[in-house]
Amino acid sequence: MEIFNATNLVYILGGFIKTIEISVLSIICSVVVGTVLALVKSYGPRPCRWLVSAYIELFRCTPNLLWILFIYFTMRASNFVVSVVAFTVFTSAVVAEIVRGGFNSIPKSQFEAAQSQGFGFFATMRLIILPQTFKTIIPALFSQCTTVIKDSSYLASISVMELMFNARVVMAQIPSLDQKLLMYGLVFALYFVLNFGISLIVRAYQRRVVAA
């Protein structure tokens, strides 16, 4: 059996596209949720800060695969939705700490200047603090993107038809060890190209910031 026939390649490409779809949607949702968590932890009332801190520590100190399986067995939804929810609840805790670190890098004089100009809290955050924060944390966020993409391989454990799952399906039909290794090589190359591309974007952004 020829491993790199059209049927297998289309099947693998479908898994690769599914990996990208889940990763991108999970990252977008995680940035939104993580930013809200960071705002509450940094500027919310004390009881809310405690709850957010507990949430962040809970997910930072437990494995992602555990939550994928937990949500899979407890949530009645499609595997795609389960995947996005699982990655969002887990990754948002990491993003929250990244965003909070960005908040801490902004001088307090920025808040004072905004208040002196009559800006309220939400206007200050939306127009002044958040734009500067995200400009600072973009490299860290992109680094987290690569982590999400790599960890998406865990979804094979719940039969999500992403890259690793589809590759395993193809390899199960191939008796030859050499061809199995070739398939692993293809999977390796696809993950590498995607993540290395993100790394190049980050490096280009950092050079642009330094030059500016």
Secondary structure, DSSP 8 states (H G I E B T S, - for coil): --TTSHHHHHHHHHHHHHHHHHHHHHHHHHHHHHHHHHHHHHHS-HHHHHHHHHHHHHHHTS-HHHHHHHHHHH--S-HHHHHHHHHHHHHHHHHHHHHHHHHHTS-HHHHHHHHHTT--HHHHIIIIIHHHHHHHHHHHHHHHHHHHHHHGGGGGGGT--SHHHHHHHHHHT---HHHHHHHHHHHHHHHHHHHHHHHHHHHHHHHHHHH-
